[in-house]
């Protein structure tokens, strides 16, 4: 361990920290390539199997249903067992499930493989969030979360564009097989990274660290401290209103983001009557711009937090209401070039809330519960947001059309903004309840 890096709040040396971060970034990118590539394949699936928009939406939602069910067990493994082993195993599972999708012959078979993609991805967002919180000083937490979460945008944009291109040349099944292989390679590399010691939970907020065999260190203090019960852990979350409002704010925004990722290619293809490859590219450019918004949002909120402690809640409230205005102009007010400019602006601002909101899930909990904290965020945003968005928009589209369905999205962004703003009033008080505990490198 580099002493200077330790003094500056880094867990490992800066070089090794950046190496682990790159692997985390690449895994998240391929997570979303595997997850979202199917959106550009919707027209091919619709033509081959005569699927409804509701069925197409279910192919997205099934991933999130699996995540909702399994994210808590997976996050417990991350917090209580091993970060590297859990993440490596999950990445292997979702990559193999994506590869298996290339052999499907029916809609139920494809839906089944999509469910297994969700099983693999269940704990990656909580696990990766906990790792980044440990790797970097808290003063840089939002910024690094912003860079890491920009991989979502990059992966989604690549999946949306690449799927249509591959399908047009070699068929839609080939798209799944091609994008699965890099994820398997990166997953194997992750098994060999360094990890930090598992933090044992105690009622008074202090902790001990366990080595790889589960042996508790700092035994001289062991008798003076009591482990948290299940009730104590529940109280850790339930007693902090900021977390609840933050989870709800994330939910509405994720509903919109996932709906756009799922349906924007079809929107352009149907309304402008352009080939799928062009529609997928046009949609991917729109969403790719959030690769600017996410890091920028993290940078701005970290700077603002030096002057205003609750900036990590107020900033998402502001950025989300601005996004609602841009989306409203795009889907309701404008058409032609002004409409597309509105979509581009939406793409920039739509992910600006993510770094701050993700950091809040880590700021307000015991270090031994960080993955679990983000797992609750995953349950909220996936059950009510990501899994519901594609399905609800698909159902409305079946009853009306895709344009009408997407015009409802700004309402969900207004809801999110309100939740973040209300939560900002509780942030400072909730932060004072948290005891900061240093992490130790696992030898």
Legacy VTK file of the C-alpha trace (Angstrom):
# vtk DataFile Version 3.0
C-alpha trace
ASCII
DATASET POLYDATA
POINTS 443 float
0.000 0.000 0.000
1.352 3.425 -0.980
1.563 5.551 2.223
0.903 8.817 0.406
-2.159 7.342 -1.274
-3.411 6.103 2.123
-2.976 9.544 3.639
-5.004 11.058 0.817
-7.905 8.702 1.466
-7.192 6.013 -1.153
-7.490 2.333 -0.278
-4.752 1.176 -2.674
-2.022 2.972 -4.615
-3.410 5.368 -7.215
-2.185 3.201 -10.100
-3.827 0.045 -8.775
-6.950 1.976 -7.809
-7.309 3.165 -11.390
-6.769 -0.384 -12.706
-9.603 -1.729 -10.538
-11.771 1.218 -11.560
-11.178 0.491 -15.266
-12.304 -3.112 -14.769
-15.394 -1.906 -12.900
-16.118 0.568 -15.707
-15.744 -2.060 -18.436
-17.931 -4.551 -16.580
-20.699 -1.976 -16.171
-20.386 -1.026 -19.839
-20.798 -4.636 -20.996
-23.536 -5.117 -18.395
-25.575 -2.512 -20.280
-24.498 -3.635 -23.734
-25.831 -7.088 -22.852
-28.910 -5.610 -21.197
-29.899 -3.054 -23.855
-28.745 -4.567 -27.158
-32.159 -6.179 -27.456
-33.856 -2.772 -27.877
-32.355 -2.368 -31.358
-33.471 -5.914 -32.160
-37.162 -5.229 -31.395
-38.193 -4.768 -35.059
-36.426 -8.018 -36.053
-38.102 -9.933 -33.224
-41.449 -8.341 -34.022
-41.143 -9.437 -37.648
-39.851 -12.972 -36.924
-42.152 -13.892 -34.052
-45.054 -11.432 -34.492
-44.594 -10.031 -30.976
-46.636 -7.220 -29.434
-45.028 -4.141 -27.897
-46.042 -5.468 -24.482
-44.069 -8.666 -25.110
-41.089 -6.670 -26.342
-41.215 -4.530 -23.219
-41.294 -7.695 -21.104
-37.915 -8.711 -22.549
-36.467 -5.627 -20.855
-38.574 -5.815 -17.716
-37.726 -9.474 -17.043
-34.109 -8.489 -16.424
-35.171 -5.998 -13.779
-37.622 -8.382 -12.130
-34.755 -10.806 -11.537
-32.591 -8.005 -10.209
-35.296 -6.928 -7.750
-35.701 -10.454 -6.385
-31.999 -11.236 -5.986
-30.296 -7.910 -5.340
-30.505 -8.157 -1.529
-28.994 -11.695 -1.350
-26.283 -10.689 -3.830
-25.522 -7.502 -1.911
-25.249 -9.395 1.361
-22.590 -11.554 -0.306
-20.782 -8.394 -1.402
-20.885 -6.798 2.066
-20.385 -9.910 4.192
-18.271 -12.234 1.997
-16.179 -10.911 -0.900
-16.448 -8.062 -3.379
-14.204 -9.536 -6.069
-15.604 -13.070 -5.960
-19.240 -11.973 -5.967
-18.771 -9.468 -8.789
-16.675 -11.887 -10.857
-19.288 -14.631 -10.488
-22.165 -12.316 -11.383
-20.397 -10.996 -14.489
-19.706 -14.544 -15.671
-23.376 -15.517 -15.257
-24.808 -12.544 -17.157
-22.277 -12.929 -19.982
-23.047 -16.634 -20.411
-26.791 -15.900 -20.353
-26.328 -13.332 -23.121
-24.394 -15.878 -25.158
-27.162 -18.448 -24.630
-29.715 -16.001 -26.079
-28.123 -16.478 -29.502
-29.442 -20.065 -29.542
-33.076 -19.332 -28.666
-35.853 -20.381 -31.039
-38.997 -19.082 -29.301
-40.143 -16.087 -27.257
-40.346 -18.061 -23.946
-36.770 -19.279 -24.461
-35.511 -15.754 -25.058
-37.461 -14.478 -22.051
-35.823 -17.207 -19.948
-32.295 -16.185 -20.965
-33.151 -12.554 -20.272
-34.206 -13.578 -16.768
-30.786 -15.141 -16.215
-29.086 -11.967 -17.386
-30.913 -10.261 -14.512
-29.841 -12.996 -12.098
-26.231 -12.300 -12.998
-26.603 -8.534 -12.816
-28.550 -8.554 -9.521
-25.804 -7.286 -7.244
-23.390 -5.602 -9.607
-24.593 -2.017 -9.144
-24.500 -2.315 -5.312
-21.184 -4.182 -5.430
-19.535 -1.744 -7.813
-20.857 1.234 -5.844
-19.434 -0.172 -2.604
-16.072 -0.821 -4.271
-15.795 2.719 -5.636
-16.801 4.181 -2.262
-13.924 2.225 -0.744
-11.401 3.012 -3.484
-11.628 6.813 -3.473
-11.791 9.608 -0.856
-15.321 10.730 0.030
-14.560 14.193 -1.401
-14.281 12.605 -4.858
-17.109 10.126 -4.412
-19.708 11.844 -6.598
-17.231 12.582 -9.393
-15.977 8.992 -9.585
-19.572 7.735 -9.385
-20.319 10.021 -12.312
-17.497 8.626 -14.426
-18.429 5.047 -13.501
-22.118 5.566 -14.246
-21.284 7.091 -17.623
-20.432 3.506 -18.600
-24.185 2.843 -18.442
-24.721 5.413 -21.147
-21.795 4.223 -23.203
-22.853 0.580 -22.950
-26.485 1.373 -23.708
-25.557 3.499 -26.714
-23.210 0.829 -28.052
-25.870 -1.830 -27.562
-28.574 0.253 -29.241
-26.375 1.001 -32.263
-24.413 -2.246 -32.517
-27.390 -4.579 -32.282
-29.079 -3.219 -35.392
-25.830 -3.176 -37.380
-24.943 -6.791 -36.511
-28.519 -7.997 -37.014
-28.704 -6.411 -40.474
-25.531 -8.214 -41.550
-25.587 -11.571 -39.755
-28.999 -11.882 -38.087
-30.225 -10.843 -34.637
-28.987 -13.997 -32.863
-25.387 -13.185 -33.780
-25.626 -9.900 -31.890
-25.984 -11.691 -28.548
-23.050 -14.023 -29.151
-20.639 -11.301 -30.243
-21.188 -8.941 -27.299
-21.063 -11.714 -24.656
-17.410 -12.737 -25.131
-15.604 -9.593 -23.845
-17.669 -9.660 -20.653
-16.493 -13.204 -19.881
-12.844 -12.158 -20.248
-13.197 -9.129 -17.949
-15.132 -11.204 -15.397
-12.219 -13.653 -15.146
-9.747 -10.792 -14.583
-11.863 -9.485 -11.717
-11.340 -12.658 -9.686
-7.691 -11.674 -9.271
-7.960 -8.088 -8.008
-7.219 -7.009 -4.430
-10.119 -6.581 -2.017
-10.749 -4.859 1.316
-11.475 -6.665 4.546
-15.080 -7.378 5.372
-16.374 -4.932 7.982
-18.082 -6.502 11.004
-21.181 -4.606 12.167
-21.674 -3.302 15.690
-24.499 -1.355 17.294
-22.380 1.611 18.318
-21.316 2.218 14.725
-17.798 0.916 15.256
-16.483 -2.129 13.527
-13.904 -4.815 13.376
-12.427 -6.265 10.213
-12.387 -9.908 9.212
-9.583 -11.532 7.292
-10.194 -13.923 4.386
-10.881 -16.793 6.790
-13.440 -14.791 8.752
-11.182 -14.266 11.803
-11.989 -11.088 13.730
-9.102 -8.711 14.339
-8.702 -6.043 17.070
-9.734 -8.631 19.644
-8.899 -6.375 22.575
-12.051 -4.370 21.826
-14.244 -7.312 20.941
-15.879 -7.695 24.358
-16.898 -4.039 24.520
-18.976 -4.080 21.366
-22.171 -5.817 20.317
-23.007 -6.979 16.832
-25.975 -5.471 15.050
-29.131 -7.545 14.959
-31.442 -7.641 11.949
-33.604 -5.016 13.673
-30.579 -2.774 14.148
-29.723 -3.043 10.460
-33.296 -2.204 9.439
-33.219 0.786 11.782
-29.978 1.937 10.108
-32.022 2.620 6.965
-35.523 3.311 8.262
-34.361 6.034 10.656
-32.932 8.165 7.833
-35.638 9.875 5.742
-33.052 11.146 3.277
-32.432 7.609 2.061
-36.131 6.947 1.446
-36.669 10.165 -0.524
-33.427 9.552 -2.412
-34.564 6.042 -3.408
-37.910 7.434 -4.610
-36.205 10.214 -6.553
-33.976 7.696 -8.291
-37.034 5.573 -9.120
-38.865 8.165 -11.217
-35.724 9.129 -13.112
-34.824 5.505 -13.848
-38.387 4.905 -15.103
-37.772 7.606 -17.718
-34.191 6.613 -18.564
-35.044 2.952 -19.139
-38.136 3.862 -21.162
-36.038 6.069 -23.445
-33.334 3.425 -23.826
-35.953 0.824 -24.664
-38.280 2.756 -26.972
-36.411 5.659 -28.536
-35.085 3.555 -31.478
-38.644 2.373 -32.220
-39.931 5.945 -31.810
-37.592 7.271 -34.499
-38.137 4.264 -36.757
-41.945 4.498 -36.664
-42.438 8.265 -36.711
-39.752 9.107 -39.252
-40.035 5.859 -41.229
-36.284 5.328 -41.314
-34.334 2.026 -41.294
-33.670 0.480 -37.922
-29.903 0.950 -38.200
-30.408 4.698 -38.644
-33.027 4.890 -35.901
-30.783 3.006 -33.473
-27.858 5.289 -34.258
-29.978 8.415 -33.850
-31.302 7.201 -30.500
-27.856 6.126 -29.305
-26.425 9.583 -30.041
-29.182 11.114 -27.918
-28.532 8.850 -24.940
-24.756 8.844 -25.427
-24.639 12.521 -24.482
-25.295 11.584 -20.875
-21.690 10.412 -20.886
-21.045 14.149 -20.542
-23.825 14.778 -18.052
-22.970 12.085 -15.492
-19.311 13.054 -14.827
-20.176 16.747 -15.093
-22.947 16.323 -12.534
-20.555 14.522 -10.185
-17.881 17.200 -10.562
-20.311 20.065 -9.962
-21.993 18.515 -6.949
-18.669 17.659 -5.270
-17.582 21.283 -5.639
-20.942 22.603 -4.435
-20.899 20.271 -1.424
-17.863 22.128 -0.065
-20.164 25.109 0.470
-23.528 23.394 0.981
-23.591 20.072 2.812
-26.907 18.892 1.326
-25.860 19.638 -2.273
-26.054 15.934 -3.120
-29.835 16.146 -2.753
-30.513 19.662 -4.057
-28.483 19.202 -7.243
-30.494 16.162 -8.445
-33.707 18.082 -7.731
-32.544 20.894 -10.017
-31.081 18.747 -12.801
-34.149 16.499 -12.917
-36.660 19.348 -13.243
-34.543 20.789 -16.061
-34.607 17.384 -17.767
-38.400 17.306 -17.419
-38.619 20.595 -19.319
-36.380 19.373 -22.144
-38.338 16.104 -22.442
-41.636 18.000 -22.479
-40.403 20.242 -25.302
-39.197 17.209 -27.258
-42.228 14.944 -26.963
-45.041 17.500 -26.735
-44.082 20.929 -28.075
-41.526 20.720 -30.885
-40.948 18.668 -34.014
-38.168 18.542 -36.593
-34.765 19.957 -35.688
-35.974 21.693 -32.512
-37.383 18.404 -31.283
-34.085 16.606 -31.800
-32.180 19.422 -30.088
-34.528 18.995 -27.117
-33.770 15.268 -27.094
-30.024 15.965 -27.188
-30.327 18.313 -24.216
-32.390 15.667 -22.431
-29.590 13.193 -23.091
-27.044 15.495 -21.450
-29.023 16.258 -18.301
-30.891 13.006 -17.683
-27.976 11.281 -15.939
-26.711 14.286 -13.978
-28.656 13.139 -10.905
-26.922 9.737 -10.759
-23.535 10.582 -9.162
-25.051 12.589 -6.312
-27.906 10.160 -5.656
-25.518 7.184 -5.718
-23.138 8.931 -3.320
-26.006 9.614 -0.891
-26.666 5.866 -0.612
-23.067 5.522 0.599
-22.788 8.706 2.681
-25.504 7.839 5.163
-24.819 4.211 6.121
-22.273 2.120 7.992
-19.347 1.139 5.695
-20.254 -2.514 6.200
-23.699 -1.897 4.693
-22.837 0.104 1.579
-23.715 -2.565 -0.979
-26.909 -3.327 0.940
-27.825 0.366 0.911
-27.497 0.568 -2.834
-29.413 -2.702 -3.105
-32.443 -0.965 -1.583
-32.030 1.739 -4.230
-31.937 -0.994 -6.870
-35.154 -2.540 -5.540
-36.972 0.801 -5.588
-35.744 1.916 -8.985
-36.006 -1.466 -10.695
-39.338 -2.623 -9.280
-41.124 0.693 -9.774
-38.862 2.238 -12.393
-36.745 0.144 -14.741
-38.983 -2.925 -14.896
-42.182 -0.887 -15.040
-41.047 1.719 -17.588
-40.618 -0.400 -20.748
-43.727 -2.449 -19.956
-45.995 0.504 -19.131
-44.852 2.470 -22.176
-45.338 -0.643 -24.324
-48.889 -1.119 -23.004
-49.794 2.537 -23.586
-48.281 2.302 -27.060
-50.425 -0.746 -27.874
-53.541 1.236 -26.855
-52.526 4.510 -28.568
-49.130 4.948 -30.242
-45.480 5.300 -29.228
-45.567 9.104 -29.441
-48.441 9.430 -26.971
-46.855 6.867 -24.642
-43.520 8.694 -24.402
-45.207 12.067 -23.844
-46.079 10.932 -20.289
-42.403 10.716 -19.266
-41.915 14.324 -18.027
-44.472 13.693 -15.260
-42.202 11.080 -13.689
-39.255 13.474 -13.773
-41.255 16.134 -11.909
-42.053 13.521 -9.256
-38.354 12.687 -8.912
-37.365 16.310 -8.535
-39.868 16.747 -5.697
-38.544 13.665 -3.866
-34.921 14.833 -4.054
-35.872 18.313 -2.867
-37.857 17.055 0.125
-35.013 14.727 1.068
-32.523 17.601 1.096
-34.074 18.935 4.327
-33.082 15.751 6.224
-29.597 15.158 4.791
-27.472 17.049 7.318
-29.195 15.517 10.342
-28.978 12.000 8.885
-25.302 12.470 8.048
-24.536 13.304 11.679
-25.769 9.834 12.675
-23.041 8.082 10.640
-19.697 7.040 12.148
-16.821 7.066 9.645
-14.786 3.865 9.816
-11.501 3.324 7.893
-11.256 0.253 5.689
-8.291 -2.103 5.582
-6.755 -3.896 2.615
-7.210 -7.664 2.569
-3.818 -9.311 2.567
LINES 1 444
443 0 1 2 3 4 5 6 7 8 9 10 11 12 13 14 15 16 17 18 19 20 21 22 23 24 25 26 27 28 29 30 31 32 33 34 35 36 37 38 39 40 41 42 43 44 45 46 47 48 49 50 51 52 53 54 55 56 57 58 59 60 61 62 63 64 65 66 67 68 69 70 71 72 73 74 75 76 77 78 79 80 81 82 83 84 85 86 87 88 89 90 91 92 93 94 95 96 97 98 99 100 101 102 103 104 105 106 107 108 109 110 111 112 113 114 115 116 117 118 119 120 121 122 123 124 125 126 127 128 129 130 131 132 133 134 135 136 137 138 139 140 141 142 143 144 145 146 147 148 149 150 151 152 153 154 155 156 157 158 159 160 161 162 163 164 165 166 167 168 169 170 171 172 173 174 175 176 177 178 179 180 181 182 183 184 185 186 187 188 189 190 191 192 193 194 195 196 197 198 199 200 201 202 203 204 205 206 207 208 209 210 211 212 213 214 215 216 217 218 219 220 221 222 223 224 225 226 227 228 229 230 231 232 233 234 235 236 237 238 239 240 241 242 243 244 245 246 247 248 249 250 251 252 253 254 255 256 257 258 259 260 261 262 263 264 265 266 267 268 269 270 271 272 273 274 275 276 277 278 279 280 281 282 283 284 285 286 287 288 289 290 291 292 293 294 295 296 297 298 299 300 301 302 303 304 305 306 307 308 309 310 311 312 313 314 315 316 317 318 319 320 321 322 323 324 325 326 327 328 329 330 331 332 333 334 335 336 337 338 339 340 341 342 343 344 345 346 347 348 349 350 351 352 353 354 355 356 357 358 359 360 361 362 363 364 365 366 367 368 369 370 371 372 373 374 375 376 377 378 379 380 381 382 383 384 385 386 387 388 389 390 391 392 393 394 395 396 397 398 399 400 401 402 403 404 405 406 407 408 409 410 411 412 413 414 415 416 417 418 419 420 421 422 423 424 425 426 427 428 429 430 431 432 433 434 435 436 437 438 439 440 441 442
